[in-house]
Amino acid sequence: WHTRRAAILSTAQIAQMEHCLHGRAGALTWMLKMFDSKPDVLRAIQFVLIKGLGTLLQSADQNDQQVEDCIILNKGDEDVLLQVLEHADNFEVAEAIADLRLFSHRLVDWLLSDVRSHLISDGKWPFCHVLLMCEKTAVAAHTSFHERASKLATLLVGRIHSPNCKITEQEASIQALTKIVNALGDRYHLDSVLQTFLKTGNVDQRTRVLRVLHEAKIPFELESFDSLGSEQQIELTLLEVMAELNLVSDRLVDWFLSK
């Protein structure tokens, strides 16, 4: 293991040198693919592998791309990373991406695609990196801002609704969702998304969504209160949460009077 660790660091240090730029892509590919190693091998080298990646990605030719709280990938490194992710056997490399706080708009788009968006909504992609993408997207002046930010907001609500959602993630989710929705302004509405989430999942999942939207001070309107559930106990539980949060609307009053 010590020989392998030394080789990783040496490769990273050599590949960052100016006269070795032609071999940089190969070195980066090799290091990223090592995250597909067997678990016992990866355990022995994971720390130094991440350290080596950080050394390589923060090298001199990228200083103009580096900001104080994350590493903005240049196009060459971005191409290599996305190509490796396309063929990865697992997503151990995602933890390294999160630890190093790597960011690029193409990486965000890769994750937001229909094929891979479940990694965010199902809680399989590191939560700290999801938060980073939300923060950077909320302040980005980019031509695809609206579409990208809308998808991120929807997936974040989906992650809150997911049975894999952790209690420790809720406070940060509120902050990230608030930033995204505030940046979008009147151009994004959660109503249609909310209907779907309130019709599926157990009571805890549905009430969790209501609580987070309330805490984030995000306005929403329910199309039908029949979506609160067909069983009496479910209806009462969700209505109790709405009462606790002081959620009220003309539609709710009309629905209640009809009952």
N, C-alpha and C positions, 0 to 999 in steps of 0.2 A: 504493500500500500504506500510506503514512503517513497519508493521509486516512481510509482505512478503519480503521486502528488507533485513530486519535483518536476516530472516531465510536463505536467499540465501548466505549472507556473512558468517553466522555461519557454514552453511554446507560446504562451500568452505574451511574455516579455519580448520574445523575438519577433512575433507577428506584428507588434505595435511599432516596430522600428520603421523609419521612413523607407529604407532600402528594401524592406520585405513586404511592401504593400501588395505586391502581386500575389503573395501567399496568404494574405489576411483572410480572404473568404474561405480558403481551405481549412485554416486553423480554427476559425469560428465555427464552421460546419462540424469539424471533428469534436470540438468541445461541447457543442449543443447536443450532438448525437450521443454523447456519453451519458446523458440523463436517461437514456433508454437501457442503461446497464442493469444487470441483475441487482435486486435489492441489497444483498450483502456487499457487493462491489460499490454500489452507489453510496451506501452509508459511510464507507471509508474515505470517499473522495468528494462528497457533495460540498462540504464547506470550502475546500480549496478550489473546487471547480467553479463555484460562484465567485470566489475571490479572483480567480484567473479571468473570468468573463468580465468582471468589473474593471480589471487592469486593462484588458484589451479594448473594451468599449469606451473607456475614458482616456484613450491615448491621445497624443498631441494633435493628430489630424482631425479630432472631433471637438476640440476645445470650444470652437465657435458654436457648437450645437448643444453644449452642456449648460443647463440652468441649475440653480442652487438646490432644487428639491427633486430633480429627476434627471434621467439621461434621455435626451431626444436622439433617437436613432437616425443615422444618416442613411441615404438610399441603399448603399451597398450592403451595410449590415442588416438593414430592414429586409432586403431581398433574401439574404441568407436565412434569417430567422423565420420568415414566413414559409420558405421552402421546407425547412426542417419541421415546422409545426404541421405542415400538410401531411407529412409522412410519419409523424411521431406515433410510437406504439402506446405511449401513455403521456400524461401531461405533468410529469415530474418537473419538466423544464418550466412550467408555469410558475412554480414556486420561486425559481431563480429570477424569472422576469419580474415577479412581484418584489422580491428582496432587493433587486437592483433598481427598481422603479424605472423600468424601461418604458418609453412612450413613443408612439408615432401614430399619425392619423390612419395610416394603412393598417396598423395592428388593430386599432379600434374597429375599423371597417371589417376586418377579417373575423373578429369576434361577434360583430353585429349581424353577420350574414345569416340567412335562414338555416343553414346547415349547422352552424356552431353557436348560435345565440343561446341554446339551451345550457351551455356551459356557465353562462352568467345566471340565468333564471333558475336553474336547478342547484345552484350553489357549488358547482364543481370548479369554477375559476376562483383563485384567491380573492377574497373580499377586499383586502387592502388595495389590490390593483384595480378592482372595479371602482373604488372610490377615487383613485388617481385619475382614471379615465373620465369620470364625471367632473372632477375639478378642472382638468385641462380642457375638456370639451366646453364647459360652461363659459370659459373666458376666451375661447378661440374665435378669431375672426376668419372663418373659413367658408367657402362657397357651399359646402355640404353641411353647414352647422345645424340647420333646422332638422333635417332628416336624421342626422347622427344623434343629436340631443334627444329628439323624440323617441327614438328606439331605445336609447339608454334609460330614459325615464320609465318607459314601459317595462323593460327587462328588470329594472330595479324594483318596481312594484311586484313583478312576477317573482322575484327572489324573496321578497317579504312574504308573499303568499305561499311560497314553497314549504313543504314539510321539513326541508333541510335547513330552513332559516334558524339562525342562532339568536338567542335573546341578546347576546352581547353585540350583535350587528345592528340592532334596531336604532339606537341613537345616532350612529354614524349614517345609517340609511336615511334618516330624517334630514340630516344636514346636507347630504349629497343630493337628495331629491329636491330639496328646497332650492339649492343653487341652480340645478338644471332647469326647473320649472320657472324660476324667476328670470333666468336668461332667455327662456322662450317667450315669456310674457303671455299675451293673449293668443299666441299661435299654437298652443297645445291644450288639448282638453282630455281629461282622464275618464270622462263619463263612459265612453264605449268600452274602454279597457276594464273599468271597474265592474261593469255588468257581468263580464265573463268571470272575474275572480270571485264575485259574490255568489255565483251559481255553482261553483265547484269547490272541492275541499271540505274539510271539517270546520266546525265552529271556530276553533282557535285560529285557523288560517284566515278565515273571513274577518273576524274581529280584529286581527292583527293589522290587516290592510286598513280598516276603518280608523284604528287608533293612529297609525303612522301618518295617514293623510291629514287627520285632524291636527296632530302635533306639528306637522310641516306647514300647517295653515294653507293647505291647497284646497280651493273650493271644488266641489263636485255635486252632481245632481243624479239621483237614482231614477232610472227610467220606470222601473216597476218595483214596488216593494214586495211583490210576490216572489222576487228573486232571493228574498231573505231565507227561503227554505219552505218546504212543504210540510215539514213536521212541526207540530206546535212548539215543542221544546226548543227547536232551533230558532224559530221565529222570536220566541220570548227572549232567548239569550242575546240575540243580535239587537233586538229592540232595547234591551236593558243597557247594552253598550252605547247605543245611540242616545239614550236618555242621559247616561252618565256624561257623555261628551257634549250634551246640549245641541245635538244635530237636529235641525227642524227645517221643514219646507212646506209649501202649500200642498205639494203632492203627498207628503207624509200625512198631513192633516186629513186630506180627502180619503186617503187609503184607510186611515184609522177609523174615520167615521163610517166608512162602508163596512167595517167589521163589527 
